[in-house]
Amino acid sequence: MIEFLEGSLVEKHPTRVVINCSGVGYEIFIPLTTHAAIPSVGDRVRLLTVLHVRDDARLLYGFADPQDRAMFRLFIGVAGVGPKIALAALSRLSASELAAALSRGDVAACRSIPGVGAKLANRIMTELRDAVLSGQNTAIAGVAGVDEPDIIRDAELALAALGYKPDDARRAVSDAVRRNPALRSQIELLIRAAIDGA
């Protein structure tokens, strides 16, 4: 219904933003991955959206990455998983990490999501694993076969969460990898090296 919103970023919080689109302010709920990827207040921003209709409200959820939106849609299609848990999943793990966990049948990764217990984790795995492995969703298909998490992106997000500007975080991680390519497979060491070299 509303595919995306583009306009000036009026408010930016870790879990929600407000975008001014032609004089109308839209409140949009976001995962932490999107918070780290979008620009500062006052800048122009474009978010892919999902409109979620409840009896008492119509809520917009926004994503900087199409894979995040696709994973959000998959998650809210599971009985017992609402937008709150889907956002928590994408704030805890990237879309590529979630796809990799589902492909491996890693129930523990699903249980690491806030609000997800053993029973719901098993249901998520049962209902979504085949969809991810078969590539039914074209936006997810590109990450379905990932064996390793996107360490570079996750390191950049970690630095952004520590207060680095997105461009500075990208530069610091890129410089650290250039100095030591082996860090591509070691997230903790990569983050430390990026901080030390920044």
MARVEX-781930 format. One line per field, with one value per residue (C-alpha): residue number from 1; residue in three letters; x negated, y negated, z; chain. Coordinates in steps of 0.5 Angstrom, whole numbers, plus 500, padded with zeros to 3 digits. Last residue first. Layout:
residues N
seq = [NUM	...]
type = [ALA	...]
xx = [X	...]
yy = [Y	...]
zz = [Z	...]
mol = [A	...]
***
This chain:
residues 198
seq = [198	197	196	195	194	193	192	191	190	189	188	187	186	185	184	183	182	181	180	179	178	177	176	175	174	173	172	171	170	169	168	167	166	165	164	163	162	161	160	159	158	157	156	155	154	153	152	151	150	149	148	147	146	145	144	143	142	141	140	139	138	137	136	135	134	133	132	131	130	129	128	127	126	125	124	123	122	121	120	119	118	117	116	115	114	113	112	111	110	109	108	107	106	105	104	103	102	101	100	99	98	97	96	95	94	93	92	91	90	89	88	87	86	85	84	83	82	81	80	79	78	77	76	75	74	73	72	71	70	69	68	67	66	65	64	63	62	61	60	59	58	57	56	55	54	53	52	51	50	49	48	47	46	45	44	43	42	41	40	39	38	37	36	35	34	33	32	31	30	29	28	27	26	25	24	23	22	21	20	19	18	17	16	15	14	13	12	11	10	9	8	7	6	5	4	3	2	1]
type = [ALA	GLY	ASP	ILE	ALA	ALA	ARG	ILE	LEU	LEU	GLU	ILE	GLN	SER	ARG	LEU	ALA	PRO	ASN	ARG	ARG	VAL	ALA	ASP	SER	VAL	ALA	ARG	ARG	ALA	ASP	ASP	PRO	LYS	TYR	GLY	LEU	ALA	ALA	LEU	ALA	LEU	GLU	ALA	ASP	ARG	ILE	ILE	ASP	PRO	GLU	ASP	VAL	GLY	ALA	VAL	GLY	ALA	ILE	ALA	THR	ASN	GLN	GLY	SER	LEU	VAL	ALA	ASP	ARG	LEU	GLU	THR	MET	ILE	ARG	ASN	ALA	LEU	LYS	ALA	GLY	VAL	GLY	PRO	ILE	SER	ARG	CYS	ALA	ALA	VAL	ASP	GLY	ARG	SER	LEU	ALA	ALA	ALA	LEU	GLU	SER	ALA	SER	LEU	ARG	SER	LEU	ALA	ALA	LEU	ALA	ILE	LYS	PRO	GLY	VAL	GLY	ALA	VAL	GLY	ILE	PHE	LEU	ARG	PHE	MET	ALA	ARG	ASP	GLN	PRO	ASP	ALA	PHE	GLY	TYR	LEU	LEU	ARG	ALA	ASP	ASP	ARG	VAL	HIS	LEU	VAL	THR	LEU	LEU	ARG	VAL	ARG	ASP	GLY	VAL	SER	PRO	ILE	ALA	ALA	HIS	THR	THR	LEU	PRO	ILE	PHE	ILE	GLU	TYR	GLY	VAL	GLY	SER	CYS	ASN	ILE	VAL	VAL	ARG	THR	PRO	HIS	LYS	GLU	VAL	LEU	SER	GLY	GLU	LEU	PHE	GLU	ILE	MET]
xx = [420	414	416	423	423	418	423	429	425	422	429	432	427	428	426	420	416	415	411	409	414	419	418	418	425	427	425	428	435	435	433	438	444	442	439	443	442	448	445	439	443	447	440	438	444	443	436	438	444	445	442	445	450	454	460	457	459	466	468	470	473	478	479	471	472	468	471	478	476	473	479	485	481	475	480	484	478	476	484	483	476	478	478	479	472	468	463	468	468	460	461	466	460	463	457	461	465	459	456	462	462	455	456	462	458	459	461	464	467	470	473	476	480	481	485	488	492	490	495	497	491	493	490	483	483	485	479	474	477	476	469	467	470	465	466	472	479	485	491	497	505	508	514	516	509	506	499	496	489	484	478	475	472	468	466	462	465	464	458	457	460	456	455	462	464	460	463	470	475	482	484	488	490	490	494	491	489	486	483	480	481	476	477	473	466	469	469	474	475	472	473	477	478	483	483	488	494	500]
yy = [489	494	497	497	501	506	507	508	512	516	517	519	524	527	521	519	524	518	514	507	506	509	504	499	501	502	494	492	495	492	485	485	488	483	486	486	493	496	493	497	503	502	502	508	511	509	512	518	520	527	533	539	535	539	535	528	527	531	526	520	526	529	536	537	545	544	538	541	548	545	540	544	549	544	539	545	548	541	540	546	544	537	531	524	522	525	530	536	535	536	542	545	546	550	548	544	541	538	536	532	529	527	524	520	517	520	517	511	515	520	514	511	518	519	512	513	519	526	531	534	533	528	523	526	526	519	517	521	518	511	512	515	509	505	498	500	497	500	496	497	497	497	500	506	507	505	506	501	504	499	498	491	485	480	473	469	465	470	474	480	487	493	494	493	498	503	501	503	498	495	490	483	479	472	469	462	465	472	470	476	478	483	489	495	491	484	480	474	469	473	469	473	480	485	492	498	495	500]
zz = [528	528	535	534	528	531	536	532	527	533	536	529	527	520	516	521	517	512	516	515	509	514	519	514	512	519	520	514	514	522	520	514	519	524	530	537	540	536	529	531	532	526	522	525	523	516	515	519	514	518	515	512	507	503	504	503	496	496	502	497	492	497	495	496	497	503	506	505	508	514	516	518	522	525	527	531	534	536	539	543	546	548	544	547	546	540	543	542	534	535	539	534	529	523	519	513	519	522	515	514	521	520	513	516	521	528	535	532	526	531	536	530	528	536	536	529	532	532	535	528	523	518	522	521	514	513	517	513	507	510	512	506	502	507	510	513	516	520	519	524	523	530	534	531	528	521	519	514	511	509	505	508	504	508	506	512	517	523	521	516	516	517	524	525	520	523	530	528	526	527	523	525	519	519	513	510	503	507	514	516	524	526	531	535	536	536	530	529	523	517	511	506	502	504	501	499	502	500]
mol = [A	A	A	A	A	A	A	A	A	A	A	A	A	A	A	A	A	A	A	A	A	A	A	A	A	A	A	A	A	A	A	A	A	A	A	A	A	A	A	A	A	A	A	A	A	A	A	A	A	A	A	A	A	A	A	A	A	A	A	A	A	A	A	A	A	A	A	A	A	A	A	A	A	A	A	A	A	A	A	A	A	A	A	A	A	A	A	A	A	A	A	A	A	A	A	A	A	A	A	A	A	A	A	A	A	A	A	A	A	A	A	A	A	A	A	A	A	A	A	A	A	A	A	A	A	A	A	A	A	A	A	A	A	A	A	A	A	A	A	A	A	A	A	A	A	A	A	A	A	A	A	A	A	A	A	A	A	A	A	A	A	A	A	A	A	A	A	A	A	A	A	A	A	A	A	A	A	A	A	A	A	A	A	A	A	A	A	A	A	A	A	A	A	A	A	A	A	A]
***
